[in-house]
Amino acid sequence: MTRQPRILWLLTCKLEDVRGLTSTLKKIFFWNYARNTWQWDLLCVVILIFIFLTPKSWFDGSERPRNMVHQSPVARTLVLSPEVIGNEADRGQIEERVKALTGRVKVEVLDVRKVVDSDGRTRSFEVDIR
């Protein structure tokens, strides 16, 4: 008895066998089984086996690498009270105040924004530094 290749089996098999195979594959792919069947229980067991027996190393490198450089030129935004900033147009004075408050030696003030409340009074200043 000679054994025929598997691809020839598809050509020589009965139409009912192929329909049975395709319907089974459709049921598995679209999961047409009810909850109280043995197929459903088998799927749950397979999922639990995957969860508990999957090596942790498969998921260690799954996070995208973070860039070490900040994406925007603004590295930090500080909120300062109006008492700390006497004149919002004087960037030199603001840089000196920020240096004293943060303890950093090199500070560049990029932008100063005034935050006002509903009465129009200045509540604080947002200072973007790098």
KOLTORKE-985439 format. One record per residue (C-alpha): residue number from 1; x, y, z. Coordinates in Angstrom, 3 decimals, padded with zeros to 6 digits, m for minus. Layout:
REM KOLTORKE-985439
> NUM;X;Y;Z
...
***
This chain:
REM KOLTORKE-985439
> 1;000.000;000.000;000.000
> 2;001.452;003.315;m001.052
> 3;000.833;006.369;000.982
> 4;m000.408;009.426;m000.882
> 5;000.674;012.973;000.022
> 6;m001.676;014.927;002.276
> 7;m002.500;017.479;m000.382
> 8;m003.852;014.682;m002.576
> 9;m006.070;013.583;000.322
> 10;m007.911;016.890;000.049
> 11;m008.503;016.275;m003.634
> 12;m009.649;012.668;m003.239
> 13;m011.674;012.869;m000.024
> 14;m015.420;012.977;000.081
> 15;m017.214;016.294;000.123
> 16;m018.842;015.472;003.474
> 17;m015.399;015.043;005.097
> 18;m014.267;018.447;003.854
> 19;m017.491;020.090;005.027
> 20;m017.076;018.486;008.434
> 21;m013.496;019.720;008.646
> 22;m014.385;023.265;007.589
> 23;m017.348;023.440;009.960
> 24;m015.150;022.268;012.831
> 25;m012.509;024.858;011.941
> 26;m015.195;027.564;011.737
> 27;m016.554;026.555;015.133
> 28;m013.081;026.711;016.649
> 29;m012.175;030.013;014.979
> 30;m015.466;031.789;015.708
> 31;m016.004;029.808;018.932
> 32;m019.604;028.749;018.495
> 33;m019.552;026.469;021.524
> 34;m021.831;027.092;024.500
> 35;m020.471;027.660;028.004
> 36;m021.513;024.322;029.424
> 37;m019.763;022.147;026.818
> 38;m016.523;020.206;027.095
> 39;m015.004;022.432;024.375
> 40;m015.527;025.495;026.560
> 41;m013.921;023.728;029.523
> 42;m010.991;022.723;027.338
> 43;m010.494;026.316;026.206
> 44;m010.483;027.518;029.826
> 45;m007.889;024.908;030.752
> 46;m005.705;025.921;027.792
> 47;m005.937;029.598;028.819
> 48;m004.988;028.789;032.418
> 49;m002.062;026.657;031.274
> 50;m000.872;029.539;029.100
> 51;m001.190;032.030;031.958
> 52;000.628;029.968;034.565
> 53;003.259;028.235;032.443
> 54;004.319;031.084;030.159
> 55;007.881;032.169;031.005
> 56;008.153;035.703;032.330
> 57;011.011;036.374;029.927
> 58;008.531;036.377;027.028
> 59;007.048;039.608;028.375
> 60;010.110;041.364;029.855
> 61;011.025;043.297;026.724
> 62;007.474;044.111;025.684
> 63;007.530;047.763;026.754
> 64;008.631;050.325;024.252
> 65;011.980;051.898;025.100
> 66;011.738;055.352;026.564
> 67;013.727;058.196;025.121
> 68;016.331;059.541;027.481
> 69;015.940;063.060;026.059
> 70;012.874;065.062;026.943
> 71;010.592;065.443;023.938
> 72;009.862;069.110;024.390
> 73;012.331;071.873;025.165
> 74;010.464;072.520;028.418
> 75;012.067;070.240;030.965
> 76;010.051;071.470;033.909
> 77;007.268;073.865;034.786
> 78;007.372;075.552;038.168
> 79;004.446;077.308;039.812
> 80;005.595;080.330;041.788
> 81;003.583;082.734;043.900
> 82;003.368;086.418;042.985
> 83;005.434;087.283;046.077
> 84;008.408;085.331;044.701
> 85;008.304;087.094;041.323
> 86;008.374;090.839;041.640
> 87;008.493;091.725;037.952
> 88;007.426;089.096;035.454
> 89;009.321;090.803;032.612
> 90;012.695;090.569;034.411
> 91;013.943;087.134;033.321
> 92;017.279;087.562;035.081
> 93;015.627;088.064;038.460
> 94;013.315;085.083;037.850
> 95;016.311;082.891;036.928
> 96;018.074;083.876;040.155
> 97;014.950;083.082;042.218
> 98;014.515;079.716;040.482
> 99;018.209;078.883;041.054
> 100;017.804;079.652;044.735
> 101;014.561;077.652;045.057
> 102;015.657;074.572;043.108
> 103;019.329;074.514;044.071
> 104;020.346;074.167;040.449
> 105;023.368;076.030;039.140
> 106;022.334;076.356;035.508
> 107;018.744;077.421;034.772
> 108;017.263;078.874;031.605
> 109;013.810;080.458;031.818
> 110;011.903;079.730;028.633
> 111;008.509;081.240;029.370
> 112;006.574;082.929;032.158
> 113;002.769;082.743;032.214
> 114;000.529;084.619;034.610
> 115;m002.334;082.644;036.203
> 116;m005.246;084.868;037.222
> 117;m008.411;084.021;039.140
> 118;m011.980;085.027;038.242
> 119;m011.541;088.418;039.943
> 120;m008.559;089.279;037.760
> 121;m006.020;088.994;040.581
> 122;m002.736;087.246;039.922
> 123;m002.783;083.877;041.684
> 124;000.578;082.529;040.539
> 125;003.116;082.342;037.741
> 126;003.959;079.245;035.686
> 127;007.636;079.321;034.785
> 128;008.985;076.951;032.128
> 129;012.656;076.179;032.722
> 130;015.329;074.050;031.120
***
